[in-house]
């Protein structure tokens, strides 16, 4: 039993580290999107250059994308990063609390895992809806003719349901531990 708990704690340590890395990456990505948006709006895309070529020029040429379509792409990137950041922070918080408790079988941990599952279902769906609304508004405002692929994968539902199911297993384990004492 101690060996299995040790394996669970090792996975929790890895999860804590990976979720921290993820939320830092999402934060940096979101900030980069916002800086890019400011560059596009206030610097006509000329504020940031790579080798003397403006980034928007590189994107237009390399990706064959209209300048007007870059705005929704950058905004959608920022929204996606915000959603990812929220989930990664919640995961980091869960792993931190689980490691402090020394076991996943606590009532508080089970509730936190259940809440994480609910967020894992809701955040991608909400992010997708906001992206679609923003894209619809910007297509009319900027006259964008091409359809932008906005986060087609909303697989968080399956993972969220799994997290909720596992939370009930952890709650049952916590109840068994309380009865044993």
C-alpha positions in Angstrom: 0.0 0.0 0.0 2.8 2.4 0.8 4.4 1.6 -2.5 1.2 2.6 -4.4 0.9 5.8 -2.4 4.5 6.6 -3.2 3.7 6.2 -6.9 0.6 8.4 -6.6 2.7 11.1 -4.8 5.4 10.9 -7.6 2.7 11.4 -10.2 1.4 14.3 -8.2 4.8 15.9 -8.0 5.2 15.5 -11.8 1.7 16.9 -12.3 2.5 19.9 -10.1 5.6 20.7 -12.1 3.9 20.2 -15.5 0.9 22.3 -14.6 3.2 25.1 -13.4 5.1 24.9 -16.7 1.8 24.9 -18.6 0.4 27.9 -16.8 3.6 29.9 -17.3 3.5 29.0 -21.1 -0.2 30.0 -21.3 0.6 33.2 -19.5 3.5 34.0 -21.9 1.4 33.0 -24.9 -1.5 35.2 -23.8 0.8 38.2 -23.1 2.4 37.6 -26.6 -1.0 37.7 -28.2 -2.0 40.9 -26.4 1.4 42.5 -27.4 0.8 41.3 -31.0 -2.7 42.8 -31.0 -1.3 46.1 -29.7 1.4 46.0 -32.4 -1.2 45.4 -35.1 -3.5 48.1 -33.8 -1.2 50.9 -32.8 2.0 50.1 -34.7 0.4 49.0 -38.0 2.1 45.6 -37.4 5.5 47.3 -37.8 6.4 47.4 -34.1 7.9 43.9 -34.1 10.2 42.8 -36.9 12.3 39.6 -37.5 15.2 40.2 -39.7 13.8 43.4 -41.0 10.4 41.8 -42.0 7.3 42.8 -40.0 5.7 39.8 -38.4 2.3 40.5 -40.0 4.1 40.5 -43.4 5.6 37.1 -42.6 2.2 35.7 -41.6 0.4 37.1 -44.6 3.1 35.7 -46.9 3.8 32.4 -45.2 0.3 31.5 -44.1 -1.6 33.2 -47.0 -3.8 35.0 -44.5 -5.4 38.4 -45.0 -4.3 41.1 -42.6 -7.9 41.5 -41.3 -7.9 37.8 -40.4 -4.9 38.1 -38.2 -6.9 40.1 -35.6 -9.4 37.4 -34.9 -6.6 34.8 -34.9 -4.6 36.7 -32.3 -7.7 37.4 -30.2 -8.7 33.8 -30.3 -5.1 32.8 -29.3 -5.4 35.1 -26.3 -8.8 33.6 -25.3 -7.5 30.1 -25.7 -4.4 30.9 -23.6 -6.7 32.4 -20.9 -8.7 29.2 -20.7 -5.6 27.1 -20.6 -4.1 29.3 -17.9 -7.2 28.9 -15.7 -7.2 25.1 -16.0 -3.4 24.8 -15.5 -3.6 27.0 -12.3 -6.4 24.8 -11.0 -4.4 21.7 -11.6 -1.4 23.2 -9.9 -3.5 24.1 -6.9 -5.0 20.6 -6.7 -1.6 18.9 -6.9 -0.2 21.3 -4.3 -3.0 20.5 -1.9 -2.8 16.8 -2.6 0.9 16.7 -1.9 0.4 18.7 1.3 -2.3 16.2 2.5 0.0 13.3 1.5 -2.9 11.4 0.0 -5.6 11.9 -2.7 -8.2 10.4 -0.3 -9.4 13.5 1.5 -12.8 15.1 1.4 -11.4 18.5 0.5 -9.2 16.9 -2.3 -12.3 15.0 -3.7 -14.3 18.2 -3.8 -11.4 20.1 -5.4 -11.0 17.3 -8.0 -14.7 17.4 -8.8 -14.6 21.1 -9.2 -11.6 20.7 -11.5 -13.6 18.2 -13.6 -16.5 20.7 -13.9 -14.1 23.4 -15.0 -12.5 21.1 -17.4 -15.8 20.6 -19.1 -17.0 24.3 -18.9 -13.8 26.3 -19.7 -13.2 24.9 -23.2 -16.9 25.3 -24.1 -17.0 28.9 -22.8 -13.7 29.7 -24.5 -15.1 28.3 -27.8 -18.3 30.3 -27.5 -16.4 33.5 -26.8 -14.1 32.8 -29.7 -17.1 32.3 -32.0 -18.8 35.5 -30.8 -15.6 37.5 -31.2 -15.0 36.0 -34.7 -18.6 36.8 -35.7 -18.2 40.4 -34.6 -14.8 40.9 -36.2 -15.9 39.3 -39.5 -18.6 42.0 -39.8 -16.4 44.8 -38.6 -13.2 43.9 -40.5 -14.8 42.3 -43.5 -12.9 39.0 -43.1 -13.9 36.5 -45.8 -12.0 33.5 -44.6 -13.2 31.2 -41.9 -10.9 30.9 -39.0 -10.5 27.5 -37.3 -11.4 28.1 -33.7 -10.4 25.4 -31.3 -12.3 22.5 -33.0 -11.3 20.1 -30.2 -13.5 20.4 -27.2 -12.4 17.0 -25.7 -12.4 18.5 -22.2 -15.9 16.9 -21.7 -14.5 13.4 -21.6 -11.6 14.3 -19.3 -13.9 16.4 -17.1 -16.3 13.5 -16.6 -13.4 11.2 -15.8 -12.1 13.7 -13.2 -15.6 13.9 -11.6 -15.8 10.0 -11.5 -12.3 9.8 -10.0 -13.3 12.5 -7.4 -16.0 10.1 -6.2 -13.5 7.3 -5.9 -11.3 9.6 -3.8 -14.2 10.6 -1.7 -15.1 7.0 -1.1 -11.4 6.3 -0.1 -11.6 9.3 2.3 -14.8 7.9 3.8 -13.1 4.5 4.2 -10.1 6.0 6.0 -12.4 7.9 8.4 -14.3 4.7 9.2 -11.1 2.8 9.8 -10.0 5.3 12.5 
